[in-house]
Amino acid sequence: MAVLALLAIIPVIIVSSVAAKRIKQDNLDYLQRSLFFTVKNQSEDLGVLCSDIISNAKNITISSNIVDYVTASTADDYVLSEENPEYIDVMRDLNAAADNGNVIKSMLINDSGIVIASTADDDSLGKKIPNYKELLGLAVKNSGLSEFSMSNENDRKSPVFTISKVIYSQSNEKVGLLYIMYDTQSLQKLINNVKTDKYTIVALLDASGNVLEYPFKTVNHYSSSKNYSDYTEQLNYLYCSEDNSQFVETLIEDSTGKKCYYASPVSNTGWYFIASTDIIGIRSFSKQSSTVVTSLAFLVCFAAFIIAVIVSGRFVVPLKSILKTFAEKKKGNTAARFDESSKDEYSIIGHSFNSILDEISESEQRYRTIVEMTNNITFEINYKKNTVFVSKNFNKKFSFRPKDDSLKESFIYKVRIHKDDKDRYLNDMDRILGPTANFIQGEYRIKSIYGDFIWVMIKATKFFDRNESPSKIIGVIVDIDREKKSEMHLLQRANYDNLTQLYNRESFLKAVTDKLASTAYKKTLDAVMFIDLDDFKYFNDEFGHACGDEVLKFVADTLKEITFERGFAGRFGGDEFVACVTDFALFGDAGKIAQEIIDILGNGFISESTNQRLYIKCSIGIAFLHESGKTTDEVIAAADEAMYNIKKHGKSSYAYAKSASKNSKIPNVVAPTTSSIDSDNIPSNGGSSSRYKNSSPEPAPPKEPTESKPSIDVDANFFNPLF
């Protein structure tokens, strides 16, 4: 054992000597790695901060209050007044954005270069900005961020930077500019947080080469900076060359060879985070480190050698006895036992090992008995042997015997899973067999040899050896077929309409309630449509209830197709249906969906009970979530009211519910009359104006259908919203 220790120590000594020499020779590589990670990580943090600043400015420019106010300022009759309610709303938005302690002032500038709103206590309001075109050019360069400069704002001279963002009107026309001035305290904090050695200093360069460095009281160009003037030639190339990638991947030395720097770009800004270091100091530190490493290595090796020589004599013989006993147990000799005759520590160890072996034998017998007696199917996957064991009752349950074979040929991958469960099953198996999961539990449908599917629950747990490597997986397959099918039957009856297989009233209302919560969080545009069939009683009276059921099923199938992968539908009762359609791009898109429903139902279908084509007409009310109501009841009531408005004025069309918000973009629909109405005469709020009343007679009540098949001749496009 001493010889082995010596053989192990000699390579360690050689490696330590070579490593120490390598440390001294590669001190510049050490510097490069250290600076690379330090500067790169900090430049990423600065990039996150700047992204937040840019995102905040962008959110302000798309605020409806800001956009409407700046757009209005371009009108010829616009009058700037601080008492204007719209001005007060805009100032509230600007002040809210200025709650960030780093904002010095914020201004809105219209397209004529005039300041129309400002958070600063100066006299700039209402005056023209002389450098408006320069700010406008900056707004599209470097994400709108300016270079560093000195400012006397807030009665103190300090370094600042600004951000400019173009404001576009609702029609996507440039109407003005947002201008925000920030102090550099947040940037200073991030720079100061950088942990470097005493030989390295860090700073931030803007897109023009101005340096922001400790103690952050002045802003100088790098050519005038005490710490970076030695790199003027290299930095000039960095800012002027189109191919400057080498400067963000390698260290650059100055002309004297005593210093070097590393620069990393700050994303989306045009800025660079830069570090300058003293090469001579780093070399001195590396030399000291190599000396310590060499001395420590020799000391450890010498101590290890002495200890190995002393200990080897006491442990070699007993260890050989232990190894021999283990070898016998591995061959299957159940009678092999460790020697307990001596009175030293090894006899105690032998006694403990013998007790453990007895307990293992009992555990194996107990486990084997449980596996044979339980109704559940058990299986075991052995990683080291690459085998799969399955209990015999698998054959009783699925009428075929799985192979105790390699993993790829076992039932794990060969069993036939229902197509709807297959991806989930394979994903769960990959998780438990891979490194991502130590336990799985799932419910799947397995196909027996007779072709029927049986619901089972599979639970599996991963076991590890002493090296924390997975050794085996033990699992159980539980028959839950009867309980699962009973549960699914009850769930189907509780949540779905028996005739149409759509959501019933309670299930639909719950789904809309859930959608209201997710819509508020995701900011999506979703709508509820209340659909009532026109003159449905005709089908029951003329052809019988079997025909009426066919009509209801056809309407349900149409709604399922319309809402597939973008919503859900339900039956409220009788001939009333509801649908929730999600993720509209524009408010007007809801009307297109409603018209599509009207068209499909209007084309009709061939009835099996009558062998005739039946044409169906309907009236649809549309209400938008959160726009037409804040609760489920309010949204449904709004859609119902819009539908009845159509019912009262001709049927067979759709209408939007009124919005509770004065700034809503929902198209307004005026109930039709018997005479045509010019779209210019329709009031913007959806109500009736005096011009409307004077130019159109009162609407006549709709006539009841008198023909054998319901028919309403009013032009459906007359009810469509104005875009």
C-alpha angles and dihedrals in degrees: 000000000000089000090052090050090050092049089051094046097051094061089046091055092048093047092047092052093048091045092051091051091046091052091056093047096045101047090120090055089052089051091050094051093045095049092041095060096036097050096037093051092047092047088054090052090049088049090054091050092049091046089055090050092049092045091050091052092047092051089054092051092054095046109122092225092052095044094047093045095049091044091052091051090066092063118106093234094049115133120193110227128164088208092059109116090223089054090051091052091049092049089051090056092047093047090048089055089047091057084095102098091224094065113099098181142341127208139184115214122189125220090270091061095251121139106238099171133018138171092203122099094233137104096257094107110111094010128115119253109230094207097047094125090050090052090047090055090047091054091070096039125081089353089297097300117140131211122270117274140164119259135188093207117134090024094285133092110237140146114270141170132202139214125211126194130183116238116217127199125236087268090055095253122140107252105160152325139268114218122189126177118206130189116226099242094112090049091047091052092054092047091050090050092065111112110214136150122271091261095061132077126186135206143165123245122199126216091276096049099258111152124226107193141146128327085027096213098117139031117220135172112255090246088063097040118111092220100040106031089093088065096050094117094048095043091049087058091046092056098038103040120087090208102054098139092116090065093060094049106041140045117256120210124210123238093269096052091229098103138033137184140208124207128196123185120241104228120251093001111078087233127127129213106214137188128197121198140184108242094196092056092049091051091052091051091048092052091053091048093051091051092052092048092051094048094047093048093053092047094050093047093051093049092047092052094052092047092048092053093050098044100040094072093056099047109036099079098045090044091055089054092051092048091050092053091049090052091054091050090050090055089056100260100149091183094061112117137177118252112262098171098097122082098223135090092282092064089055090049091048092051091050092049091050091051090049092051091051091050091048090052091051091047091052091052091047092049092048091051093050092049092052095046103044123090091219119091115243128198137181129202115201112204097193096047094034091224135131123214119198126186118248095247089073087082091052092054102041101022096238134082117239119223120254087220141120117317095256092051096043129098089266090080101015099055115105112243127191110263093241091055100036099090092045092047094049091046091052091048091049090050096052093041091046131054099270102079138032095187135028135182123182144152119232141162114244121195117231124213089264093060100252122122122236123200112231136171116223120201121181134175128195120226126204134207125229090277090059090248117136110259105172146348121225119194145166132217112211123195107233097156098119095044094044096050091047090050093049091049092052091045091051092051093045099049107029137061108250096223104040100024089227124128113287120231097273095046093048093049090050091049091050090049090054090047091052090058095047092044091056090051100042096037093228127157111241133165140197118218120203108204123192121181113234115235094350090158087072092070094051094045096044103037106014136254093291088065090046090054090052090053092050091049091049091052090048092050090050092052091047090054093046094049096040109135091350107064145328139260139212144184116243094191138286109008095337119111133178132200134186112207117188144200102031117178093208135016090242092060089075089064090053090055091048091050090049090055091049091049095048093048090043091057087060131197140253109265115221093207095051101023087223134115108252119203118210128201127191144179119227131199118196124205125175121223111254091359096068096028143351096222134048093249091051093050094047091046091050092051090046091051092049090051093051089050087061091045090056094050110045107307126226098083141074138252138189122241118242116264124235090215121083090209094052119137094206110130112248122230125202117208108254124247131204091265127058119264125208111235091231090064094058113102116238093234095058094248128110121272129206091254089053092051094048097046099044132049122234111283115262117235114257117261121239114247113263101178125090091253122044111254132170115188099192111123105253092208089065090073096046118116121262114249 
